[in-house]
Amino acid sequence: MRAALAAAENGLPMWSLPRAAWRIFKDSLKRCLPADIVRRIHLRRLHLDLRLDPLRRAFGHDAGTPVDRYYIEAFLARHREDIRGNVLEVRENRYAQQFGGDAITGTDVLDIDPGNRRATLLADLTHPDDFTSDRYDCIILTQVLQQIFDLHAALKTLHKILKRGGVVLATVPAITPIDRYAFDRHIEFWRFTPLSVQRLFAKVFASDMISVTSAGNIFTSICFLHGVVLEEIDPKTLDHQDAEYPLIVAVRAVKR
């Protein structure tokens, strides 16, 4: 406790303590404070000290729900009325089923990996001839476009395979660690800003048919980088939006 008292006397934050001193201080706190307060203080130190390694890798998948999923699912929930008719989703159709429900008449699962047993369509979005025109009422692309180098070709394909009035609901990463699985397969290319997404989609879709938003703040971005998961943070921190620290960028684009 002496180190903690010395830090307080010198106006230093508790999370500036050396690790050994912090551990002793935290053990003392556990004996006199409620557990939820101790947890918040502990997390605050974890995220503000100069760590050379993240708390967890792989986005925290082994511990719970990655933070970016909160914003992705909130975006899809806001536009659930678009998820209807014949729907295309990449890798699996989880979100189509979750948010479309009875409004869906059919789904396809797209992948380039023949090992994906859930895939009903093996094709590459950068090869438009692999697809049938005017086929889908809705296309769900969550955290996919960063793994496609030729974005312009992919967006042209998306426009081609949408029916008139069809909608693309896409999310892309802004602040994020490297996806090791994608990096090892040489398919990890891009990070985005709202402006870059707006301009990319405007090359294919009419500008007045595109709506771009971002979501996240500095705290949730730091949590995500450290692998801290939704179940470990205060839900009140999630809905504060800071355009200078977007965790994800989301776009709704309609084929006129």
Backbone as CSV, one residue per row, in Angstrom:
resi,resn,N_x,N_y,N_z,CA_x,CA_y,CA_z,C_x,C_y,C_z
1,MET,0.825,-1.209,0.000,0.000,0.000,0.000,0.865,1.267,0.000
2,ARG,2.133,1.159,0.451,2.971,2.352,0.494,3.145,2.966,-0.895
3,ALA,3.328,2.090,-1.915,3.502,2.598,-3.272,2.252,3.312,-3.748
4,ALA,1.091,2.790,-3.370,-0.168,3.421,-3.758,-0.314,4.782,-3.101
5,LEU,0.042,4.853,-1.810,-0.039,6.134,-1.107,0.931,7.144,-1.687
6,ALA,2.127,6.661,-2.050,3.116,7.564,-2.638,2.627,8.084,-3.983
7,ALA,1.996,7.210,-4.772,1.456,7.635,-6.064,0.389,8.689,-5.874
8,ALA,-0.488,8.472,-4.872,-1.558,9.435,-4.625,-1.000,10.779,-4.184
9,GLU,0.018,10.745,-3.307,0.602,11.987,-2.814,1.257,12.792,-3.928
10,ASN,1.764,12.085,-4.954,2.437,12.756,-6.066,1.498,13.037,-7.240
11,GLY,0.216,12.796,-7.035,-0.760,13.080,-8.084,-0.725,12.107,-9.242
12,LEU,-0.177,10.910,-9.026,-0.097,9.921,-10.099,-1.310,8.992,-10.050
13,PRO,-1.792,8.529,-11.209,-2.903,7.587,-11.211,-2.478,6.225,-10.688
14,MET,-3.449,5.492,-10.129,-3.134,4.195,-9.552,-2.596,3.215,-10.594
15,TRP,-3.073,3.381,-11.884,-2.626,2.423,-12.885,-1.188,2.674,-13.344
16,SER,-0.537,3.723,-12.796,0.875,3.958,-13.107,1.790,3.125,-12.205
17,LEU,1.213,2.428,-11.238,2.015,1.617,-10.316,2.715,0.485,-11.058
18,PRO,3.899,0.083,-10.607,4.514,-1.137,-11.143,3.588,-2.328,-10.912
19,ARG,3.764,-3.369,-11.695,2.835,-4.502,-11.638,2.773,-5.137,-10.249
20,ALA,3.929,-5.317,-9.620,3.934,-5.958,-8.294,3.187,-5.098,-7.284
21,ALA,3.429,-3.784,-7.334,2.741,-2.888,-6.408,1.251,-2.847,-6.704
22,TRP,0.922,-2.872,-7.993,-0.498,-2.871,-8.362,-1.203,-4.111,-7.830
23,ARG,-0.529,-5.260,-7.904,-1.138,-6.514,-7.451,-1.434,-6.448,-5.953
24,ILE,-0.487,-5.912,-5.186,-0.692,-5.779,-3.735,-1.840,-4.812,-3.462
25,PHE,-1.849,-3.686,-4.171,-2.898,-2.685,-3.992,-4.264,-3.276,-4.327
26,LYS,-4.340,-4.033,-5.423,-5.614,-4.629,-5.836,-6.101,-5.647,-4.812
27,ASP,-5.168,-6.451,-4.278,-5.557,-7.422,-3.251,-6.136,-6.726,-2.028
28,SER,-5.574,-5.568,-1.699,-6.105,-4.803,-0.573,-7.492,-4.265,-0.884
29,LEU,-7.671,-3.810,-2.121,-8.986,-3.303,-2.513,-10.058,-4.382,-2.420
30,LYS,-9.693,-5.604,-2.786,-10.660,-6.692,-2.782,-11.255,-6.913,-1.388
31,ARG,-10.490,-6.583,-0.368,-10.954,-6.814,0.996,-11.887,-5.724,1.497
32,CYS,-11.933,-4.579,0.769,-12.732,-3.469,1.300,-13.700,-2.840,0.301
33,LEU,-13.672,-3.283,-0.967,-14.575,-2.703,-1.962,-15.405,-3.791,-2.634
34,PRO,-16.597,-3.440,-3.157,-17.398,-4.412,-3.912,-16.637,-4.917,-5.141
35,ALA,-16.921,-6.138,-5.524,-16.172,-6.782,-6.608,-16.302,-6.049,-7.928
36,ASP,-17.500,-5.492,-8.240,-17.668,-4.831,-9.542,-16.812,-3.570,-9.631
37,ILE,-16.609,-2.871,-8.509,-15.766,-1.671,-8.522,-14.302,-2.063,-8.714
38,VAL,-13.873,-3.117,-8.046,-12.498,-3.590,-8.211,-12.242,-3.977,-9.652
39,ARG,-13.234,-4.636,-10.274,-13.078,-5.073,-11.665,-12.919,-3.874,-12.600
40,ARG,-13.706,-2.827,-12.368,-13.614,-1.637,-13.218,-12.255,-0.960,-13.093
41,ILE,-11.768,-0.878,-11.842,-10.454,-0.267,-11.635,-9.381,-1.112,-12.314
42,HIS,-9.497,-2.424,-12.193,-8.521,-3.333,-12.790,-8.507,-3.167,-14.307
43,LEU,-9.690,-3.145,-14.931,-9.770,-2.984,-16.377,-9.213,-1.638,-16.809
44,ARG,-9.493,-0.606,-15.988,-9.003,0.718,-16.347,-7.484,0.723,-16.397
45,ARG,-6.849,0.067,-15.446,-5.390,0.010,-15.490,-4.918,-0.779,-16.701
46,LEU,-5.573,-1.908,-16.970,-5.160,-2.743,-18.086,-5.135,-1.958,-19.388
47,HIS,-6.105,-1.068,-19.567,-6.241,-0.403,-20.856,-5.444,0.887,-20.958
48,LEU,-4.987,1.425,-19.841,-4.292,2.700,-19.912,-2.792,2.598,-19.636
49,ASP,-2.342,1.455,-19.181,-0.897,1.364,-19.001,-0.237,1.020,-20.342
50,LEU,1.089,1.067,-20.367,1.827,0.844,-21.604,2.132,-0.639,-21.751
51,ARG,1.146,-1.385,-22.172,1.335,-2.819,-22.368,1.995,-3.070,-23.705
52,LEU,2.933,-4.017,-23.738,3.585,-4.387,-24.985,2.869,-5.538,-25.667
53,ASP,1.963,-6.177,-24.977,1.172,-7.261,-25.549,-0.285,-7.052,-25.181
54,PRO,-1.202,-7.457,-26.057,-2.619,-7.336,-25.717,-2.993,-8.297,-24.603
55,LEU,-4.079,-7.985,-23.934,-4.572,-8.895,-22.909,-4.909,-10.245,-23.518
56,ARG,-5.540,-10.220,-24.687,-5.846,-11.451,-25.438,-5.672,-11.173,-26.924
57,ARG,-5.382,-12.188,-27.672,-5.334,-12.071,-29.126,-6.611,-12.689,-29.727
58,ALA,-6.682,-12.704,-31.051,-7.831,-13.291,-31.760,-9.138,-12.622,-31.373
59,PHE,-9.079,-11.292,-31.115,-10.271,-10.483,-30.853,-11.015,-10.891,-29.585
60,GLY,-10.430,-11.758,-28.773,-11.097,-12.205,-27.555,-12.107,-13.305,-27.764
61,HIS,-12.074,-13.961,-28.927,-13.063,-15.006,-29.225,-13.084,-16.109,-28.170
62,ASP,-11.934,-16.368,-27.566,-11.872,-17.451,-26.585,-12.476,-17.067,-25.246
63,ALA,-12.836,-15.781,-25.077,-13.344,-15.317,-23.779,-14.797,-14.848,-23.830
64,GLY,-15.303,-14.570,-25.026,-16.666,-14.059,-25.114,-16.939,-13.451,-26.477
65,THR,-17.731,-12.386,-26.496,-18.162,-11.751,-27.740,-17.273,-10.551,-28.055
66,PRO,-16.598,-10.531,-29.221,-15.778,-9.374,-29.573,-16.609,-8.090,-29.605
67,VAL,-16.002,-6.980,-29.199,-16.727,-5.721,-29.049,-17.317,-5.237,-30.373
68,ASP,-16.615,-5.461,-31.485,-17.126,-4.946,-32.758,-18.466,-5.559,-33.134
69,ARG,-18.755,-6.766,-32.612,-20.029,-7.417,-32.941,-21.223,-6.622,-32.411
70,TYR,-21.029,-5.899,-31.333,-22.118,-5.076,-30.803,-22.552,-4.047,-31.834
71,TYR,-21.594,-3.375,-32.452,-21.909,-2.333,-33.425,-22.402,-2.926,-34.747
72,ILE,-21.832,-4.054,-35.140,-22.280,-4.712,-36.371,-23.737,-5.140,-36.243
73,GLU,-24.076,-5.772,-35.135,-25.437,-6.261,-34.956,-26.422,-5.116,-34.741
74,ALA,-25.975,-4.033,-34.116,-26.853,-2.871,-33.972,-27.174,-2.268,-35.331
75,PHE,-26.189,-2.214,-36.217,-26.403,-1.704,-37.578,-27.404,-2.577,-38.324
76,LEU,-27.233,-3.883,-38.262,-28.151,-4.786,-38.958,-29.554,-4.712,-38.356
77,ALA,-29.641,-4.560,-37.051,-30.951,-4.447,-36.410,-31.687,-3.193,-36.874
78,ARG,-30.949,-2.100,-37.067,-31.581,-0.859,-37.538,-32.145,-1.009,-38.949
79,HIS,-31.556,-1.929,-39.709,-31.969,-2.093,-41.102,-32.567,-3.476,-41.356
80,ARG,-33.174,-4.051,-40.350,-33.712,-5.401,-40.507,-34.798,-5.463,-41.567
81,GLU,-35.484,-4.362,-41.839,-36.527,-4.376,-42.873,-35.947,-4.579,-44.274
82,ASP,-34.651,-4.299,-44.443,-33.992,-4.539,-45.727,-33.660,-6.009,-45.940
83,ILE,-33.614,-6.771,-44.853,-33.195,-8.180,-44.934,-34.425,-9.019,-45.217
84,ARG,-34.680,-9.205,-46.483,-35.927,-9.832,-46.932,-35.685,-10.492,-48.285
85,GLY,-36.662,-11.282,-48.719,-36.570,-11.905,-50.037,-35.400,-12.858,-50.141
86,ASN,-34.690,-12.777,-51.253,-33.540,-13.643,-51.500,-32.284,-12.939,-51.002
87,VAL,-31.597,-13.547,-50.033,-30.491,-12.887,-49.327,-29.195,-13.657,-49.544
88,LEU,-28.116,-12.890,-49.762,-26.773,-13.460,-49.866,-25.957,-13.010,-48.658
89,GLU,-25.267,-13.957,-48.032,-24.364,-13.637,-46.927,-23.076,-14.414,-47.122
90,VAL,-21.976,-13.930,-46.564,-20.672,-14.559,-46.739,-20.344,-15.445,-45.538
91,ARG,-19.829,-16.625,-45.830,-19.337,-17.623,-44.860,-20.447,-18.382,-44.142
92,GLU,-21.532,-17.716,-43.765,-22.660,-18.359,-43.096,-23.873,-17.445,-43.254
93,ASN,-25.039,-17.969,-42.901,-26.251,-17.138,-43.027,-26.839,-16.777,-41.660
94,ARG,-25.974,-16.665,-40.667,-26.423,-16.412,-39.295,-27.196,-15.106,-39.183
95,TYR,-26.654,-14.035,-39.738,-27.314,-12.746,-39.604,-28.576,-12.659,-40.461
96,ALA,-28.571,-13.312,-41.596,-29.785,-13.341,-42.419,-30.930,-13.962,-41.626
97,GLN,-30.653,-15.070,-40.961,-31.686,-15.736,-40.171,-32.047,-14.930,-38.925
98,GLN,-31.037,-14.354,-38.280,-31.275,-13.616,-37.037,-32.126,-12.379,-37.254
99,PHE,-31.863,-11.645,-38.326,-32.534,-10.370,-38.521,-33.601,-10.402,-39.621
100,GLY,-33.553,-11.398,-40.483,-34.542,-11.475,-41.556,-35.779,-12.277,-41.181
101,GLY,-35.557,-13.410,-40.539,-36.677,-14.241,-40.094,-37.592,-14.664,-41.227
102,ASP,-38.878,-14.488,-41.009,-39.880,-14.939,-41.975,-39.919,-14.087,-43.235
103,ALA,-39.234,-12.934,-43.233,-39.218,-12.078,-44.425,-38.306,-12.630,-45.514
104,ILE,-37.510,-13.635,-45.170,-36.582,-14.229,-46.131,-37.268,-15.366,-46.882
105,THR,-37.092,-15.366,-48.205,-37.637,-16.457,-49.025,-36.557,-17.443,-49.455
106,GLY,-35.306,-17.017,-49.382,-34.198,-17.894,-49.738,-32.877,-17.260,-49.359
107,THR,-31.857,-18.089,-49.108,-30.528,-17.569,-48.780,-29.466,-18.352,-49.532
108,ASP,-28.394,-17.660,-49.865,-27.172,-18.285,-50.366,-26.038,-17.889,-49.442
109,VAL,-25.121,-18.821,-49.226,-23.915,-18.550,-48.446,-22.742,-18.573,-49.410
110,LEU,-22.063,-17.444,-49.518,-20.951,-17.281,-50.459,-19.621,-17.491,-49.763
111,ASP,-18.706,-18.191,-50.430,-17.339,-18.328,-49.940,-16.450,-18.712,-51.110
112,ILE,-15.165,-18.409,-50.974,-14.195,-18.880,-51.964,-13.497,-20.140,-51.479
113,ASP,-13.781,-20.525,-50.239,-13.129,-21.680,-49.617,-13.986,-22.934,-49.811
114,PRO,-13.525,-23.889,-50.603,-14.313,-25.110,-50.803,-14.455,-25.949,-49.541
115,GLY,-13.658,-25.637,-48.528,-13.766,-26.367,-47.269,-14.914,-25.912,-46.396
116,ASN,-15.581,-24.823,-46.771,-16.717,-24.326,-45.995,-17.967,-25.119,-46.381
117,ARG,-18.380,-26.023,-45.525,-19.521,-26.886,-45.837,-20.839,-26.141,-45.835
118,ARG,-20.862,-24.939,-45.237,-22.092,-24.147,-45.214,-22.292,-23.369,-46.504
119,ALA,-21.240,-23.276,-47.319,-21.323,-22.490,-48.543,-22.228,-23.167,-49.569
120,THR,-23.129,-22.397,-50.135,-23.971,-22.875,-51.244,-23.515,-22.293,-52.568
121,LEU,-22.597,-21.321,-52.515,-22.098,-20.666,-53.724,-20.605,-20.447,-53.562
122,LEU,-19.792,-21.184,-54.330,-18.346,-21.016,-54.317,-17.962,-20.100,-55.471
123,ALA,-17.581,-18.888,-55.139,-17.268,-17.901,-56.173,-16.464,-16.770,-55.557
124,ASP,-15.893,-15.933,-56.441,-15.049,-14.811,-56.039,-15.744,-13.528,-56.471
125,LEU,-15.962,-12.617,-55.528,-16.664,-11.382,-55.841,-15.923,-10.524,-56.861
126,THR,-14.645,-10.754,-57.044,-13.916,-9.968,-58.048,-14.057,-10.550,-59.451
127,HIS,-14.798,-11.647,-59.587,-15.055,-12.276,-60.888,-16.551,-12.211,-61.181
128,PRO,-17.027,-11.134,-61.762,-18.477,-10.951,-61.951,-19.128,-12.023,-62.813
129,ASP,-18.361,-12.637,-63.702,-18.952,-13.660,-64.579,-19.350,-14.918,-63.813
130,ASP,-18.876,-15.036,-62.563,-19.243,-16.195,-61.745,-20.657,-16.079,-61.174
131,PHE,-21.319,-14.922,-61.372,-22.587,-14.651,-60.704,-23.701,-14.344,-61.702
132,THR,-24.926,-14.606,-61.255,-26.122,-14.292,-62.024,-26.588,-12.878,-61.700
133,SER,-26.941,-12.115,-62.705,-27.396,-10.735,-62.500,-28.770,-10.687,-61.841
134,ASP,-29.036,-9.596,-61.141,-30.364,-9.285,-60.597,-30.963,-10.447,-59.806
135,ARG,-30.188,-10.974,-58.890,-30.618,-12.186,-58.175,-31.063,-11.927,-56.735
136,TYR,-30.436,-10.957,-56.037,-30.647,-10.831,-54.596,-31.364,-9.535,-54.218
137,ASP,-32.234,-9.678,-53.206,-32.898,-8.502,-52.625,-32.022,-7.835,-51.576
138,CYS,-31.147,-8.605,-50.963,-30.272,-8.073,-49.906,-28.972,-8.863,-49.885
139,ILE,-27.867,-8.139,-49.673,-26.551,-8.758,-49.513,-25.975,-8.276,-48.187
140,ILE,-25.596,-9.220,-47.325,-25.005,-8.900,-46.024,-23.514,-9.200,-46.089
141,LEU,-22.705,-8.159,-45.881,-21.243,-8.298,-45.903,-20.683,-7.711,-44.610
142,THR,-20.450,-8.529,-43.622,-19.908,-8.029,-42.358,-18.428,-8.389,-42.264
143,GLN,-17.589,-7.353,-42.230,-16.142,-7.499,-42.073,-15.557,-8.423,-43.146
144,VAL,-15.869,-8.130,-44.395,-15.412,-8.938,-45.523,-14.526,-8.142,-46.475
145,LEU,-14.890,-6.912,-46.767,-14.235,-6.161,-47.839,-12.757,-5.898,-47.567
146,GLN,-12.336,-5.903,-46.308,-10.915,-5.692,-46.016,-10.055,-6.844,-46.516
147,GLN,-10.695,-7.956,-46.870,-9.971,-9.130,-47.348,-10.034,-9.280,-48.872
148,ILE,-10.483,-8.233,-49.548,-10.560,-8.238,-51.013,-9.678,-7.109,-51.536
149,PHE,-8.661,-7.440,-52.323,-7.751,-6.405,-52.801,-8.407,-5.519,-53.852
150,ASP,-9.075,-6.124,-54.840,-9.703,-5.361,-55.913,-11.115,-4.972,-55.490
151,LEU,-11.205,-3.939,-54.687,-12.500,-3.536,-54.136,-13.455,-3.058,-55.217
152,HIS,-12.944,-2.343,-56.219,-13.820,-1.823,-57.263,-14.515,-2.964,-58.012
153,ALA,-13.764,-4.008,-58.335,-14.361,-5.160,-59.016,-15.409,-5.827,-58.135
154,ALA,-15.130,-5.947,-56.840,-16.084,-6.585,-55.933,-17.369,-5.776,-55.832
155,LEU,-17.254,-4.446,-55.750,-18.447,-3.610,-55.638,-19.263,-3.644,-56.922
156,LYS,-18.600,-3.727,-58.064,-19.328,-3.858,-59.334,-20.127,-5.159,-59.362
157,THR,-19.537,-6.220,-58.828,-20.252,-7.495,-58.767,-21.463,-7.398,-57.848
158,LEU,-21.284,-6.753,-56.692,-22.407,-6.591,-55.765,-23.556,-5.854,-56.449
159,HIS,-23.226,-4.791,-57.168,-24.264,-4.025,-57.874,-24.939,-4.890,-58.932
160,LYS,-24.154,-5.679,-59.642,-24.691,-6.527,-60.701,-25.689,-7.545,-60.174
161,ILE,-25.391,-8.171,-59.047,-26.219,-9.291,-58.595,-27.409,-8.849,-57.749
162,LEU,-27.468,-7.564,-57.400,-28.645,-7.043,-56.705,-29.796,-6.845,-57.687
163,LYS,-31.011,-7.112,-57.220,-32.191,-6.718,-57.961,-32.344,-5.195,-57.865
164,ARG,-33.153,-4.627,-58.735,-33.453,-3.197,-58.623,-34.155,-2.944,-57.285
165,GLY,-33.663,-1.968,-56.561,-34.187,-1.715,-55.226,-33.553,-2.574,-54.156
166,GLY,-32.654,-3.482,-54.556,-31.960,-4.331,-53.592,-30.943,-3.546,-52.784
167,VAL,-30.564,-4.095,-51.625,-29.756,-3.365,-50.654,-28.516,-4.167,-50.257
168,VAL,-27.383,-3.489,-50.226,-26.171,-4.032,-49.603,-26.049,-3.445,-48.208
169,LEU,-25.900,-4.309,-47.216,-25.611,-3.894,-45.846,-24.211,-4.401,-45.512
170,ALA,-23.250,-3.486,-45.441,-21.856,-3.892,-45.261,-21.230,-3.171,-44.075
171,THR,-20.350,-3.866,-43.378,-19.527,-3.248,-42.345,-18.066,-3.568,-42.640
172,VAL,-17.189,-2.635,-42.270,-15.754,-2.818,-42.483,-15.006,-2.306,-41.255
173,PRO,-13.789,-2.772,-41.024,-13.037,-2.341,-39.846,-12.388,-0.984,-40.046
174,ALA,-12.354,-0.199,-38.994,-11.608,1.058,-38.979,-10.397,0.913,-38.058
175,ILE,-10.652,0.655,-36.763,-9.576,0.390,-35.796,-9.662,-1.087,-35.421
176,THR,-8.619,-1.842,-35.726,-8.692,-3.290,-35.493,-7.307,-3.917,-35.536
177,PRO,-7.103,-5.012,-34.814,-5.877,-5.783,-35.002,-5.904,-6.498,-36.356
178,ILE,-4.760,-7.001,-36.751,-4.673,-7.865,-37.926,-5.379,-9.185,-37.617
179,ASP,-6.164,-9.664,-38.560,-6.765,-10.990,-38.455,-5.710,-12.010,-38.870
180,ARG,-5.183,-12.732,-37.902,-4.080,-13.646,-38.185,-4.461,-14.714,-39.202
181,TYR,-5.687,-15.229,-39.133,-6.137,-16.254,-40.085,-6.076,-15.706,-41.507
182,ALA,-6.599,-14.482,-41.708,-6.597,-13.884,-43.046,-5.186,-13.488,-43.466
183,PHE,-4.408,-12.969,-42.531,-3.042,-12.541,-42.850,-2.201,-13.717,-43.325
184,ASP,-2.313,-14.845,-42.664,-1.538,-16.029,-43.044,-1.925,-16.544,-44.424
185,ARG,-3.126,-16.216,-44.867,-3.594,-16.638,-46.192,-3.478,-15.516,-47.221
186,HIS,-2.795,-14.446,-46.827,-2.503,-13.324,-47.725,-3.781,-12.661,-48.242
187,ILE,-4.758,-12.520,-47.368,-6.006,-11.859,-47.766,-6.420,-10.814,-46.733
188,GLU,-5.453,-10.118,-46.175,-5.747,-9.036,-45.223,-5.132,-7.765,-45.790
189,PHE,-5.978,-6.829,-46.296,-5.466,-5.716,-47.083,-5.772,-4.320,-46.535
190,TRP,-6.993,-4.072,-46.066,-7.448,-2.695,-45.919,-8.001,-2.376,-44.528
191,ARG,-7.916,-1.080,-44.184,-8.668,-0.475,-43.096,-9.373,0.745,-43.682
192,PHE,-10.487,1.163,-43.105,-11.345,2.135,-43.768,-11.687,3.327,-42.877
193,THR,-12.083,4.407,-43.533,-12.693,5.563,-42.882,-14.061,5.773,-43.528
194,PRO,-14.954,6.532,-42.899,-16.242,6.804,-43.539,-16.088,7.444,-44.921
195,LEU,-15.112,8.341,-45.083,-14.925,8.994,-46.375,-14.472,8.008,-47.447
196,SER,-13.557,7.109,-47.108,-13.100,6.136,-48.107,-14.238,5.204,-48.524
197,VAL,-15.075,4.811,-47.574,-16.211,3.943,-47.901,-17.203,4.680,-48.797
198,GLN,-17.486,5.933,-48.470,-18.406,6.725,-49.286,-17.908,6.815,-50.732
199,ARG,-16.633,7.111,-50.905,-16.091,7.279,-52.255,-16.015,5.957,-53.014
200,LEU,-15.660,4.879,-52.319,-15.600,3.572,-52.970,-16.973,3.157,-53.507
201,PHE,-17.997,3.269,-52.673,-19.324,2.857,-53.103,-19.897,3.798,-54.150
202,ALA,-19.511,5.081,-54.096,-20.036,6.054,-55.067,-19.487,5.818,-56.468
203,LYS,-18.447,5.027,-56.604,-17.948,4.677,-57.932,-18.875,3.691,-58.648
204,VAL,-19.753,3.042,-57.869,-20.625,2.015,-58.445,-22.101,2.325,-58.213
205,PHE,-22.438,2.758,-57.006,-23.813,3.084,-56.650,-24.029,4.595,-56.760
206,ALA,-25.265,4.997,-57.007,-25.582,6.426,-57.037,-25.332,7.035,-55.656
207,SER,-24.743,8.217,-55.632,-24.353,8.839,-54.365,-25.522,9.034,-53.419
208,ASP,-26.700,9.345,-53.980,-27.857,9.595,-53.124,-28.516,8.309,-52.636
209,MET,-27.949,7.163,-53.039,-28.471,5.872,-52.590,-27.535,5.207,-51.587
210,ILE,-26.580,5.986,-51.070,-25.578,5.461,-50.145,-25.684,6.188,-48.810
211,SER,-25.658,5.428,-47.727,-25.645,6.002,-46.378,-24.515,5.359,-45.585
212,VAL,-23.581,6.181,-45.106,-22.409,5.683,-44.393,-22.423,6.192,-42.954
213,THR,-22.178,5.315,-42.010,-22.092,5.688,-40.600,-20.865,5.019,-39.983
214,SER,-20.467,5.498,-38.816,-19.402,4.841,-38.059,-19.880,4.638,-36.635
215,ALA,-19.195,3.769,-35.903,-19.593,3.477,-34.526,-18.365,3.125,-33.709
216,GLY,-18.384,3.563,-32.447,-17.296,3.247,-31.533,-16.746,4.493,-30.866
217,ASN,-15.862,4.296,-29.923,-15.208,5.387,-29.215,-13.845,4.911,-28.751
218,ILE,-13.087,5.779,-28.126,-11.719,5.405,-27.780,-11.680,4.255,-26.774
219,PHE,-12.612,4.237,-25.820,-12.598,3.169,-24.818,-12.911,1.812,-25.445
220,THR,-13.974,1.753,-26.259,-14.334,0.468,-26.862,-13.291,0.031,-27.882
221,SER,-12.640,0.995,-28.542,-11.576,0.636,-29.484,-10.387,0.028,-28.754
222,ILE,-10.013,0.618,-27.619,-8.907,0.069,-26.833,-9.269,-1.314,-26.297
223,CYS,-10.496,-1.461,-25.819,-10.947,-2.782,-25.355,-10.822,-3.814,-26.467
224,PHE,-11.274,-3.439,-27.664,-11.235,-4.365,-28.796,-9.800,-4.745,-29.148
225,LEU,-8.897,-3.763,-29.149,-7.498,-4.045,-29.459,-6.870,-4.973,-28.429
226,HIS,-7.329,-4.881,-27.179,-6.788,-5.723,-26.113,-7.462,-7.094,-26.036
227,GLY,-8.531,-7.298,-26.788,-9.246,-8.561,-26.679,-10.189,-8.618,-25.498
228,VAL,-10.477,-7.468,-24.878,-11.512,-7.414,-23.838,-12.861,-7.558,-24.540
229,VAL,-13.742,-8.372,-23.994,-14.981,-8.722,-24.688,-16.186,-8.009,-24.083
230,LEU,-17.298,-8.078,-24.805,-18.510,-7.374,-24.396,-18.925,-7.700,-22.972
231,GLU,-18.796,-8.953,-22.609,-19.247,-9.400,-21.296,-18.437,-8.794,-20.155
232,GLU,-17.297,-8.166,-20.455,-16.413,-7.651,-19.421,-16.476,-6.140,-19.258
233,ILE,-17.229,-5.431,-20.087,-17.230,-3.977,-19.997,-18.624,-3.449,-19.676
234,ASP,-18.662,-2.244,-19.163,-19.912,-1.603,-18.784,-20.711,-1.285,-20.051
235,PRO,-21.940,-1.797,-20.192,-22.742,-1.531,-21.393,-22.939,-0.044,-21.664
236,LYS,-22.861,0.787,-20.637,-23.063,2.225,-20.833,-21.982,2.851,-21.703
237,THR,-20.824,2.193,-21.801,-19.728,2.764,-22.600,-19.910,2.532,-24.091
238,LEU,-20.801,1.636,-24.461,-20.886,1.196,-25.851,-21.549,2.205,-26.772
239,ASP,-22.538,2.910,-26.277,-23.351,3.754,-27.154,-22.835,5.181,-27.293
240,HIS,-21.757,5.504,-26.614,-21.124,6.804,-26.852,-20.362,6.727,-28.170
241,GLN,-20.660,7.642,-29.091,-20.028,7.614,-30.401,-19.032,8.764,-30.536
242,ASP,-17.840,8.441,-31.000,-16.795,9.441,-31.231,-16.278,9.231,-32.651
243,ALA,-16.600,10.171,-33.543,-16.265,10.028,-34.958,-14.754,9.987,-35.205
244,GLU,-13.959,10.437,-34.230,-12.508,10.403,-34.398,-11.911,9.048,-34.029
245,TYR,-12.700,8.187,-33.385,-12.224,6.857,-32.993,-13.243,5.789,-33.397
246,PRO,-13.518,5.653,-34.688,-14.503,4.656,-35.106,-13.926,3.245,-35.051
247,LEU,-14.669,2.348,-34.476,-14.254,0.943,-34.454,-14.639,0.262,-35.762
248,ILE,-15.850,0.568,-36.241,-16.278,0.044,-37.532,-16.887,1.165,-38.362
249,VAL,-16.978,0.933,-39.673,-17.725,1.790,-40.583,-18.790,0.910,-41.230
250,ALA,-20.001,1.447,-41.351,-21.118,0.686,-41.921,-21.711,1.453,-43.091
251,VAL,-22.177,0.716,-44.092,-22.757,1.353,-45.283,-24.010,0.599,-45.708
252,ARG,-25.020,1.377,-46.043,-26.238,0.860,-46.686,-26.281,1.451,-48.086
253,ALA,-26.236,0.597,-49.095,-26.244,1.045,-50.489,-27.376,0.351,-51.239
254,VAL,-28.152,1.129,-51.987,-29.331,0.616,-52.692,-29.114,0.716,-54.186
255,LYS,-29.470,-0.332,-54.921,-29.443,-0.295,-56.381,-30.685,0.397,-56.896
256,ARG,-30.495,1.516,-57.556,-31.620,2.317,-58.002,-32.527,1.517,-58.939
